[in-house]
Amino acid sequence: MSNSYYGSFERMPLYSFKELLSGAFYTHFETGFLFYMKSISMITSDFQWFMAITSVVQIVPLAFFFYKYSPNVTLSFFIFGCLDFFSFYFSGIRQSIAISIGVIAIHMLIDRKLRYFLFLTLLALLFHTSAIFLLLALSFYKMKLPFARAGWLCLVILLTIPVLRPLLLWISDTFFAGGYEGYLQEGSSALTMFVVYMFFFLSSFLYKSESSMITIVRWLVLVGVFFQSFGAVNNGALTRGGYYFLICLPILLPYVIISVKSLLFRDFIFLAAVFLLSVFFVFTVEGPRNVVPYYFFWDKPL
């Protein structure tokens, strides 16, 4: 409990910023997150207020990103809620803050403001080291992504799934004396998410626009799909790295819907999408994070 978010926040008043920087506060949390908790603890010692402030920090950047780029903000938030992102934001607090910083970094990348992109990536890195994956975006953000190339890349990703387990087992045995073999279990639920993400990615090409924003977002989602393919061996570290890219998914589907010329058919696709997403949420909501149904602080003690 002492190294949990709650326990760490409770101990924050006992430490100075200098002690946090020196490592006196023994925990695996990154320095930026420790400073973040310390700053809030100087305002309030109530953990519920910490969570309230953190919720704002998590959601406001996403709201900006959706309002900036999605043609249907409500649907984008609905997709966010029905897919795995929503429940992850309850438990993966450090990384979810890093992801929210990351979407602002992506906004800067779309605007070709690379210095700001690098600065925000480094800031996200202070909250969760996995944010280093965001730098991958620099390798393709100027490249076009036609449907044919996207299809071939998806096929390559599919063909690599069967070799991931023996490859990672070899790496674990060769470089880490087998220390990570216990983590390489079968991940059927992660593979289900992989199929869902790939379907959304490929369906986005029904929207014919080749704008630089759409191209960058498609590349980001494709990279996220690749990360999710490691779910075949239940490699949580790598699949979690995909969240920095898959967070762009909620703005792709609305573009597909608005590209349909027939108003009647467009409404049908919208309702079908809402229904299928709702069904998906109902069947997957009780995952390992166990955050739904959510209990308010007056309903259930910490």
ABEGO torsion letter per residue (X at the ends): XAABAAAAAAAAAABBAAAAAAGABBBABBAAAAAAAAAAAAABABAAAAAAAAAAAAAAAAAAAAAAABABAAAAAAAAAABAAAAAAAABAAAAAAAAAAAAAAAAAAAGBAAAAAAAAAAAAAABAAAAAAAAAAAAAABBBBAAAAAAAAAAAAAAAAAAAAAAAAAAAAAAGGAAAAABBBBAAAAAAAAAAAAAAAAAAABABABAAAAAAAAAAAAAAAAAAAAAAGBAAAAAAAAAAAAAAAAAAAAAAAABABAAAAAAAAAAAAAAAAAAAAAAABBAAGAOBBBBAAABBX
